[in-house]
Amino acid sequence: MCGIVAYIGPKEAYPLLMKGLQRLEYRGYDSAGVALFNGDIRVYKKKGKVQELADYVSTLSYEGTMGIGHTRWATHGEPDDINAHPHFSGNRRLVLVHNGIIENYDVLKKALEKEGHHFESQTDTEVLVHLIEEIQTRENLPLEEAVRVALTRVVGAYAIVVMDKQEPGKLVGARKASPLVIGIGEGEYFLASDATPLIEHTKKVIYLNDQEIAVVERNGDLQIKKIDSNEVQTPFIHELDMEIEALEKGGYDYFMLKEIYEQPDTIADAMRGRINPRENWVRLGGLEKIYEQIANAQRFIIAACGTSWHSGLIGEYLIEDLARIPVEVEYASELRYRNPIITDKDVVIAISQSGETADTLAAVELAKEKGALVYGIVNVVGSSIARATDSGSYIHAGPEIGVASTKAFTGQVTLLTLMALDLAQRRGEISETRFQELLTEFKNIPDKVQKVLEKNQQIKYIAGEIQDKPNALYLGRGYNFPVALEGALKLKEISYIHAEGYPAAEMKHGPIALIDEQMPVIVIATNRSAYDKIVSNIQEVKARKGIVIAIVTEGDETISHIADHTIEIPDTEEPFTPLLSVIPLQLLSYYIAVMRGCNVDQPRNLAKSVTVE
C-alpha cells in the first residue's frame, strides 16, 4: 500500500524521486523519505505528506545520481519520523524501502537481536534490512545474492529496493505479492510501485513477476532472476499506454472531482470496440477464448473488496437477470480464509481496480488451486491479478488517483453489463428484439451520465443542507441496493460521516429506530418494478421527521411532493440505472467532504491500493 520510487542514472536523483513520490502519494501519505548516494548514503524522512519532506530537505544537501524514495501507509509502527522509510542496516551500509508486510518479522527480529542487532524503529522493514546485512556480512555475499537469500527466509508480501554504499553502481529490487515496475530510460533505470512516476521519463517498462529479483546497474546492465531458484529470467518490455495529462488535475480542485467528470468518457472507453447496436452484438475479447468453459459454468463466484465488491453485487443482479447463471458474491478477504466449495465447474470473477488487492489476489490463487476458471476485471495493465487469471478484461478507465473510487466503479459495472449481455445472447436467454433494445439504450448511457453531471449545482446546494448531520442512511431496491451501499461508503470514506446502506425494505427491521429530524435518508427511487414500495418507504421516513433526498427518474411527480429534495436522472432500462444513480451520490459525498474541510483525495487512514491484509 506504500509507494516506492528509485533512480539510477546520470541525472540528479532527488528531483526525480520527489516528483515520483508526489505521483505515488495516493498509495500512502503517513510519512515520506528518501535516501541519496553521493559518496555516502544520506537519509531524509519526515512524518506527514510529501510536501513536508520537501520543506524539510530544502535547506539540506541533496546531491547524488542514485537514490530511493518511499511514501508510507503505516502497518507496523505508528506514523512518525523514526518509522518512516528508508531504513538503514545496523552497519549503515545498506538502506531499504519496502511495501508489504513481513509476517515472520518478530521471529527474525529475536534471532537477529541474539546476534547483536539493535533496532531503532517498530517496523518489520528494519528487520528485513538487518537480515540482509547479517547474511551479507556473515557469508561475504554481493548485495543481490544477500537479498535473494534473505528473501527465501521471509514469510509475507513485499516489494523492496535496496542500495549498498559499497556497491554504488547498482540498485536491487524484488517483489512477492506486491507490485514493482522497472522503467528503462536512456542510460538510466527507474523502479516504482506503479507506472505513474515513470510516464514522463519513459514508456518502456518491465513488470516484475512474483518472486523475482532485479539488478539494475549504472553501466546499463539489467538482470532478473527467480528468488527461489536463482534462475535467470528473460524480461518482457511493455509499452505504456498512458499520457502525462491523465496524472494531472487538469484545472479541477481535486482528482476525485476530475475523475467523477471523466465518467462519460471512461464508460464510453469501456464500451469501445465491444458493442455494436447496428449489427446487434456485444463482444468481450477475454470471453471469446474461454467461452465454452464460461458459458457452461454451473455458477459464477465474484470475489472483490470495497467498492469493487459493490460492483460485483450489481454484476450478480445483471448476470442472473439477463444470462440466467447463478452468482455468488464474496468478500475476497473472507473467501480466502474459509473452506469454500469451489470446483472445476465454477467460474471465479476477480474484480480489482489496481489489480494488486492482496485479498483478491489470494482468492484468485485459492480458486486456481481448486480448479476453477478465473476471470479478471481490472484497470491496471500488467497488474498481478491481470497476470494471474486465466482470462479477463480491462476497464480502460485510465489512472485513478483519488483514493475513493468513482470512475473505476462505473467502469467495472460497465464491463459486468457487457459480460451479462454477451452471455445472455450466446446462451439464448434473451430475444434478439429485446437484446437490440438493451444495446441501443446502453450505448446512450455516457450521454445520460453527462446530463446527470450537469445537475452539480443542485447537488451542491443539497450537500450544504446536510453537511453537518452526524449520520446518514442510504436506501435502494433491486439493482440500486448495491448503489446505496456504494453511496454510503463514499460518504464515510471522504467526509467521515457515519453512513449505512440498506435494502429499502430492511429499514423496518431495525434502522427505522434511528430516524429523526437529524437523519438524512438518501433513497434511490428509480425502480419501476418496486416503485409503490419505495414510495411507502419514503412515507415511513417522513412520518418520523427524517430528511428525504430522493434520486428519481425525470418527470417523477409523486415522490417530488413527498421528499425534501429530489435529484432527477434520465430514464433508462432498469439494469442500467446504477450507472446513472451513483453519479449524484458521488457528487453529494464530494461536496459534503469539501464543505467539511476534508482532503478529498487523501482521506485519513486510507490508501488507494490495499496490497497488505
C-alpha positions in Angstrom: 0.0 0.0 0.0 3.1 2.2 0.3 4.7 3.9 -2.7 8.3 3.1 -3.8 10.4 5.0 -6.4 14.1 4.7 -7.2 16.5 6.0 -9.7 20.0 5.3 -11.1 21.5 7.2 -14.0 23.3 10.4 -15.0 20.7 12.9 -13.6 20.2 14.3 -10.1 18.1 11.8 -8.3 16.4 14.0 -5.7 14.0 16.0 -8.0 13.0 12.7 -9.8 12.4 11.0 -6.5 10.3 13.8 -5.1 8.2 14.1 -8.2 7.7 10.4 -8.2 6.6 10.4 -4.6 4.1 13.1 -5.3 2.7 10.9 -8.1 2.5 7.9 -5.7 1.2 9.7 -2.7 -2.3 8.3 -3.2 -0.8 4.9 -2.1 0.1 6.3 1.3 0.7 9.6 3.0 1.5 9.0 6.6 5.2 9.8 6.1 7.8 10.0 3.4 11.5 9.7 3.0 14.4 9.5 0.5 17.9 8.0 0.6 20.6 9.5 -1.7 24.0 8.3 -2.6 26.9 10.7 -3.2 30.0 9.0 -1.8 27.9 8.1 1.2 24.2 7.5 1.9 22.1 10.3 3.3 18.6 9.5 4.5 15.9 12.2 5.0 12.5 11.3 6.2 9.6 13.1 7.8 6.2 12.3 9.2 3.3 13.7 7.1 2.8 14.3 3.4 5.5 14.5 0.7 5.4 18.3 0.8 6.5 18.3 4.5 9.5 16.2 3.4 10.3 18.6 0.6 10.2 21.5 3.0 12.5 19.7 5.4 15.1 18.8 2.8 15.0 22.2 1.0 17.8 23.6 3.3 19.9 20.5 3.2 22.3 18.9 0.8 20.6 16.5 -1.7 23.1 15.8 -4.5 23.5 12.4 -6.0 22.6 10.4 -9.1 21.3 7.4 -7.3 18.5 7.2 -4.7 15.4 5.6 -3.4 12.2 7.1 -2.0 9.1 6.0 -0.2 5.7 7.3 0.9 4.1 5.3 3.7 0.8 3.9 4.8 1.6 2.6 8.3 1.2 -1.0 9.2 3.9 -1.8 11.8 4.6 1.2 14.0 2.8 4.5 14.2 3.5 7.2 11.6 6.5 9.2 12.8 10.0 10.2 11.6 11.6 7.1 13.0 9.3 4.6 11.5 9.3 6.3 8.1 11.2 4.6 5.3 14.0 4.3 4.1 15.6 2.2 6.9 19.3 1.6 7.5 21.0 -1.6 8.3 22.9 -1.7 11.6 26.2 -1.1 10.0 24.8 1.8 8.0 26.0 0.2 4.8 22.6 -0.8 3.4 19.3 1.2 3.0 16.0 -0.2 2.1 12.4 0.8 1.2 9.5 -1.7 1.4 5.9 -2.1 0.6 4.1 -5.0 2.2 4.2 -7.0 5.4 6.9 -9.4 6.7 4.7 -11.8 8.7 7.5 -13.6 10.5 9.4 -10.4 11.4 9.1 -11.0 15.1 10.8 -14.4 14.9 13.5 -12.9 12.7 13.9 -9.9 15.0 14.5 -12.0 18.1 17.1 -14.2 16.2 18.9 -11.1 15.0 18.9 -9.5 18.4 20.7 -12.6 19.7 23.3 -11.9 17.1 23.8 -8.4 18.4 21.5 -6.3 16.2 19.8 -3.3 17.7 16.6 -1.7 16.2 15.6 1.9 16.1 12.1 1.6 14.8 9.0 -0.6 15.3 8.8 -1.6 11.7 9.1 -5.0 10.1 11.0 -3.3 7.3 14.0 -2.6 9.5 14.1 -6.2 10.5 14.4 -7.1 6.8 17.4 -4.8 6.1 19.1 -6.2 9.2 18.6 -9.7 8.0 20.2 -8.8 4.6 23.1 -7.2 6.5 23.6 -10.3 8.6 23.6 -12.7 5.6 25.8 -10.3 3.6 28.4 -9.9 6.3 28.5 -13.5 7.5 28.7 -15.0 4.1 30.6 -12.2 2.3 28.0 -12.1 -0.5 27.3 -9.4 -3.1 24.2 -7.3 -2.5 21.9 -9.1 -4.9 22.7 -12.6 -3.5 22.4 -11.4 0.1 19.0 -10.0 -0.8 17.9 -13.2 -2.6 19.0 -15.5 0.3 17.3 -13.2 2.9 14.0 -13.3 0.9 14.0 -17.1 0.9 13.6 -16.8 4.7 10.9 -14.3 4.7 7.1 -15.0 5.0 4.8 -12.3 3.8 4.4 -9.8 1.0 7.0 -7.4 -0.3 8.2 -5.0 -2.9 11.6 -3.7 -2.0 14.5 -1.7 -3.3 17.9 -1.9 -1.7 21.0 0.3 -2.0 24.5 -0.6 -0.8 27.1 2.2 -0.4 29.9 -0.3 -1.1 28.3 -1.3 -4.4 27.3 2.2 -5.6 26.7 1.3 -9.2 23.6 -0.8 -8.7 20.1 -1.0 -7.2 18.4 -4.3 -6.3 14.6 -4.7 -6.3 12.4 -7.7 -5.6 8.7 -8.5 -5.3 6.3 -11.0 -3.9 2.5 -10.2 -3.9 3.2 -6.5 -4.2 3.9 -4.7 -7.4 7.3 -3.4 -8.7 7.8 -1.9 -12.1 11.2 -1.1 -13.8 11.4 1.8 -16.2 14.0 1.7 -18.9 15.3 5.2 -19.9 18.2 6.4 -21.9 21.2 5.3 -19.9 19.1 5.2 -16.7 16.7 3.0 -14.8 13.7 3.7 -12.6 11.9 1.4 -10.2 8.4 2.2 -8.8 5.3 0.7 -7.3 3.4 1.5 -10.4 3.9 3.3 -13.7 2.7 6.8 -12.7 6.1 8.1 -11.7 7.7 6.7 -14.9 5.5 8.0 -17.7 7.2 11.4 -18.1 10.6 9.7 -18.4 10.0 6.6 -20.4 7.3 4.4 -21.8 9.4 1.2 -21.7 8.7 -0.8 -18.6 9.1 -4.3 -17.2 6.5 -5.6 -14.7 8.5 -7.7 -12.3 6.8 -11.1 -11.8 6.1 -12.6 -8.4 9.2 -13.9 -6.6 11.7 -12.2 -8.9 14.7 -10.1 -8.1 16.1 -7.5 -10.4 19.5 -5.9 -10.5 19.9 -2.6 -12.4 23.4 -1.1 -12.9 24.7 2.2 -13.9 26.6 0.6 -16.7 23.3 -0.3 -18.3 23.2 -4.0 -17.2 19.8 -5.4 -16.2 19.4 -8.9 -14.8 16.3 -10.6 -13.4 16.3 -13.9 -11.5 13.9 -16.1 -9.6 14.3 -15.7 -5.9 13.8 -19.4 -5.1 16.0 -20.9 -7.8 18.4 -18.2 -8.9 17.3 -19.0 -12.5 17.9 -16.1 -14.9 14.6 -14.8 -16.5 14.1 -13.1 -19.8 12.1 -9.9 -19.3 9.3 -8.7 -21.5 9.3 -5.0 -22.2 5.9 -3.3 -22.3 5.0 0.0 -23.9 3.0 2.2 -21.6 -0.4 3.4 -23.0 -0.7 6.4 -20.7 -0.4 10.1 -21.2 1.0 12.6 -18.6 -2.2 14.6 -18.7 -4.0 11.7 -17.1 -1.9 12.3 -14.0 -2.6 16.0 -13.7 -5.7 17.6 -12.1 -6.5 19.5 -15.3 -7.9 22.6 -13.5 -10.0 20.7 -11.0 -9.6 21.2 -7.3 -9.3 17.5 -6.6 -8.5 14.4 -8.6 -11.8 12.9 -7.3 -13.8 15.6 -8.9 -11.9 15.3 -12.2 -12.5 11.6 -12.2 -16.2 12.0 -11.5 -16.5 14.2 -14.5 -14.4 11.9 -16.7 -17.1 9.2 -16.4 -19.0 9.9 -19.7 -15.7 9.3 -21.4 -14.4 6.3 -19.3 -17.8 4.5 -19.6 -17.6 5.0 -23.4 -14.0 3.8 -23.4 -15.0 0.6 -21.6 -17.6 0.0 -24.3 -15.5 1.0 -27.3 -15.0 -1.9 -29.7 -17.1 -4.2 -27.6 -20.6 -3.2 -28.5 -22.4 -2.6 -31.9 -26.2 -2.0 -31.7 -26.5 -1.8 -35.5 -25.1 -5.2 -36.0 -26.6 -6.4 -32.8 -23.6 -7.8 -31.0 -21.5 -7.5 -27.8 -18.0 -9.0 -27.7 -15.6 -9.1 -24.8 -12.2 -10.4 -26.1 -11.5 -12.0 -22.8 -14.6 -14.1 -23.1 -14.0 -15.2 -26.7 -11.2 -17.6 -26.0 -12.8 -19.2 -22.9 -16.5 -19.0 -24.0 -17.2 -22.8 -23.9 -15.9 -23.1 -20.4 -17.6 -19.9 -19.1 -21.0 -20.4 -20.8 -21.3 -23.9 -19.3 -20.3 -23.0 -15.8 -22.6 -24.2 -13.0 -22.2 -20.8 -11.2 -20.1 -17.7 -11.0 -18.4 -16.6 -7.8 -17.4 -12.9 -7.8 -14.6 -12.1 -5.4 -13.8 -8.5 -4.5 -13.3 -5.9 -1.8 -14.7 -2.5 -1.0 -16.1 -0.6 -4.0 -15.3 -3.5 -6.3 -17.5 -5.7 -4.1 -20.4 -3.3 -4.6 -19.9 -3.5 -8.4 -19.8 -7.3 -8.0 -23.2 -7.2 -6.3 -24.6 -5.3 -9.3 -22.9 -7.9 -11.5 -24.8 -10.6 -9.6 -28.1 -8.9 -10.5 -27.1 -8.4 -14.1 -25.8 -11.9 -14.8 -28.6 -13.7 -13.0 -31.3 -11.5 -14.6 -30.0 -11.4 -18.1 -27.8 -14.5 -18.6 -29.6 -16.8 -16.0 -26.4 -18.1 -14.4 -26.3 -18.4 -10.6 -23.9 -16.0 -9.0 -22.5 -15.6 -5.5 -20.6 -12.5 -4.4 -17.9 -13.0 -1.8 -15.7 -10.6 0.1 -12.3 -11.8 -1.0 -10.9 -11.3 2.5 -13.4 -13.8 3.8 -13.3 -16.3 0.9 -9.6 -16.9 1.3 -9.9 -17.9 5.0 -13.0 -20.1 4.6 -13.0 -23.6 3.2 -15.3 -22.7 0.3 -16.8 -25.2 -2.1 -15.2 -24.3 -5.4 -14.9 -26.8 -8.2 -13.7 -27.0 -11.8 -17.3 -26.3 -12.9 -17.2 -22.8 -11.4 -16.0 -19.5 -12.8 -14.5 -17.1 -10.3 -14.6 -13.4 -11.4 -12.0 -11.3 -9.5 -12.6 -7.6 -9.6 -10.0 -5.0 -8.5 -9.2 -1.5 -9.8 -5.5 -1.8 -9.1 -5.2 -5.5 -9.8 -3.0 -5.7 -6.7 -5.5 -6.1 -3.9 -3.9 -8.6 -1.6 -7.0 -10.4 -0.5 -8.4 -10.6 -4.0 -5.1 -11.9 -5.4 -5.1 -14.6 -2.6 -8.7 -15.6 -3.6 -7.5 -15.9 -7.2 -4.8 -18.3 -6.1 -7.2 -20.3 -4.0 -9.7 -20.6 -6.9 -7.0 -21.8 -9.2 -5.8 -24.4 -6.7 -9.4 -25.8 -6.7 -9.5 -26.0 -10.5 -11.9 -23.1 -11.2 -11.6 -20.9 -14.3 -10.6 -17.4 -13.1 -11.6 -14.3 -15.0 -10.2 -10.9 -14.0 -11.8 -7.4 -14.3 -9.1 -4.8 -13.5 -8.0 -1.4 -14.6 -4.2 -1.5 -14.4 -2.4 -3.2 -17.3 0.2 -5.7 -16.2 -1.1 -5.9 -12.7 -0.7 -9.1 -10.6 -4.4 -10.1 -11.0 -4.3 -9.5 -14.7 -1.4 -11.9 -15.0 -2.6 -14.5 -12.5 -6.1 -15.0 -14.0 -6.9 -17.4 -16.9 -8.5 -14.6 -18.9 -10.1 -11.2 -18.3 -10.9 -7.7 -19.4 -9.5 -4.2 -18.7 -12.0 -1.4 -17.9 -9.7 1.2 -19.6 -10.6 3.9 -17.1 -7.1 5.4 -17.0 -5.2 6.2 -13.8 -7.5 6.7 -10.8 -5.6 8.9 -8.3 -8.4 9.8 -5.9 -8.4 7.2 -3.1 -12.2 7.0 -3.1 -13.1 5.1 -6.3 -15.5 6.6 -8.8 -14.7 6.1 -12.5 -13.3 2.6 -11.7 -16.7 1.6 -10.1 -18.7 2.7 -13.2 -16.0 1.0 -15.4 -16.4 -2.2 -13.6 -20.2 -2.1 -13.8 -20.0 -1.3 -17.5 -17.8 -4.4 -18.0 -20.1 -6.6 -16.0 -23.1 -5.3 -18.0 -21.3 -6.2 -21.2 -20.5 -9.6 -19.9 -24.1 -10.2 -18.9 -25.4 -9.1 -22.3 -22.8 -11.2 -24.2 -23.6 -14.3 -22.2 -27.4 -13.7 -22.4 -27.3 -13.6 -26.2 -24.9 -16.5 -26.6 -26.9 -18.7 -24.3 -30.2 -17.8 -25.9 -31.7 -16.3 -22.7 -32.9 -13.2 -24.4 -34.8 -12.5 -27.7 -33.0 -10.7 -30.5 -35.5 -7.8 -30.3 -35.0 -7.3 -26.5 -31.3 -7.7 -26.9 -31.2 -4.9 -29.5 -33.4 -2.6 -27.3 -30.9 -3.1 -24.5 -27.9 -2.5 -26.7 -29.3 0.7 -28.2 -30.1 2.1 -24.8 -26.8 1.0 -23.3 -24.9 2.9 -25.9 -26.8 6.1 -24.7 -25.5 5.8 -21.1 -22.4 8.0 -21.4 -24.6 10.9 -22.7 -27.1 10.4 -19.9 -24.3 10.4 -17.3 -23.2 13.8 -18.8 -26.8 15.0 -18.2 -26.6 14.0 -14.5 -23.3 15.8 -14.1 -25.0 19.0 -15.2 -27.0 18.9 -12.0 -23.9 19.6 -9.9 -25.1 22.9 -8.6 -28.4 21.5 -7.3 -26.5 18.6 -5.7 -24.0 21.1 -4.2 -26.9 23.0 -2.6 -28.4 19.8 -1.1 -24.9 18.9 0.3 -24.9 22.3 2.1 -28.2 21.4 3.7 -26.9 18.2 5.3 -23.2 18.7 5.7 -23.4 19.0 9.5 -25.5 15.9 10.1 -23.7 13.2 12.0 -25.2 10.2 10.3 -27.0 9.2 7.1 -29.0 6.2 5.7 -29.0 5.1 2.1 -31.8 3.0 0.8 -32.3 1.2 -2.5 -34.0 -1.8 -4.0 -33.0 -4.3 -6.6 -30.2 -3.1 -8.9 -30.0 0.0 -6.7 -29.4 -1.7 -3.4 -25.7 -2.0 -4.1 -25.7 1.6 -5.2 -27.0 2.5 -1.8 -24.1 0.6 -0.2 -21.6 2.4 -2.5 -23.1 5.8 -1.8 -22.8 5.2 2.0 -19.2 4.1 1.5 -18.3 7.2 -0.4 -19.7 9.4 2.3 -17.8 7.6 5.0 -14.6 7.5 3.2 -14.1 11.1 2.4 -16.3 13.1 4.8 -16.0 10.9 7.9 -19.8 11.0 8.4 -21.2 7.7 9.6 -23.4 6.2 6.9 -25.0 2.9 6.2 -26.7 1.4 3.1 -29.7 -0.9 3.3 -32.2 -2.6 1.1 -35.2 -0.3 1.4 -37.5 -3.0 2.8 -35.0 -3.7 5.6 -35.4 -0.3 7.1 -38.3 -1.6 9.1 -36.1 -4.3 10.5 -34.1 -2.1 12.7 -32.7 1.1 11.1 -36.0 2.9 11.3 -35.3 3.3 15.0 -32.6 5.8 14.1 -34.7 8.2 12.1 -35.5 11.6 13.4 -35.2 15.2 12.2 -31.4 14.9 12.2 -31.2 11.9 9.9 -30.8 12.4 6.2 -32.2 9.4 4.3 -31.0 9.2 0.7 -33.4 7.0 -1.3 -32.7 5.7 -4.8 -36.2 5.7 -6.2 -35.9 4.9 -9.9 -37.1 1.3 -9.9 -40.2 0.7 -12.0 -40.6 -2.8 -10.6 -40.9 -1.7 -6.9 -41.9 1.9 -7.2 -45.0 1.8 -5.0 -43.0 0.0 -2.3 -40.3 2.7 -2.4 -43.0 5.4 -2.1 -44.2 3.7 1.0 -40.6 3.6 2.4 -40.3 7.3 1.9 -43.6 8.0 3.6 -42.4 6.0 6.6 -39.3 8.1 6.9 -41.3 11.3 6.6 -43.7 10.2 9.2 -40.8 10.1 11.6 -39.5 13.6 10.5 -36.5 12.2 8.6 -34.9 14.3 5.8 -35.5 12.6 2.5 -33.2 13.1 -0.5 -34.6 11.1 -3.4 -32.9 10.1 -6.7 -35.8 9.8 -9.1 -36.5 9.4 -12.8 -37.1 12.5 -14.9 -40.8 13.5 -14.7 -41.5 11.8 -11.4 -44.3 13.7 -9.7 -45.3 11.5 -6.8 -42.0 11.4 -4.9 -41.2 15.0 -5.6 -44.2 16.0 -3.5 -43.1 13.9 -0.5 -39.3 14.2 -0.4 -37.4 17.2 0.9 -35.1 17.2 -2.1 -35.2 15.3 -5.4 -32.5 14.8 -8.0 -33.7 13.7 -11.4 -31.8 11.3 -13.6 -32.7 10.4 -17.2 -35.0 7.4 -17.8 -33.2 4.2 -18.8 -33.6 0.4 -18.7 -33.6 -0.8 -15.1 -30.4 -2.9 -15.4 -28.5 0.3 -16.4 -29.8 2.6 -13.6 -26.8 2.0 -11.3 -24.5 3.8 -13.8 -26.8 6.9 -13.5 -28.0 6.8 -9.9 -24.5 6.5 -8.5 -23.3 9.8 -10.0 -25.4 12.1 -7.7 -24.2 10.1 -4.7 -20.5 10.6 -5.8 -21.1 14.4 -6.2 -23.0 14.6 -2.9 -20.2 13.0 -1.0 -17.6 15.1 -2.7 -19.3 18.4 -1.9 -20.1 17.5 1.7 -16.5 16.5 2.3 -15.2 19.7 0.8 -17.6 21.8 2.9 -16.3 19.9 6.0 -12.7 20.8 5.1 -11.7 17.2 4.3 -8.9 16.3 2.0 -11.0 14.5 -0.6 -8.1 12.9 -2.5 -6.3 11.6 0.6 -8.8 10.7 3.3 -7.4 9.8 6.7 -6.3 6.2 7.4 -6.9 5.1 3.8 -4.7 4.4 0.8 -5.7 3.6 -2.8 -4.4 0.1 -3.2 -4.7 -2.4 -0.3 -1.7 -4.6 -1.0 -1.5 -5.9 2.5 -4.0 -7.8 4.7 
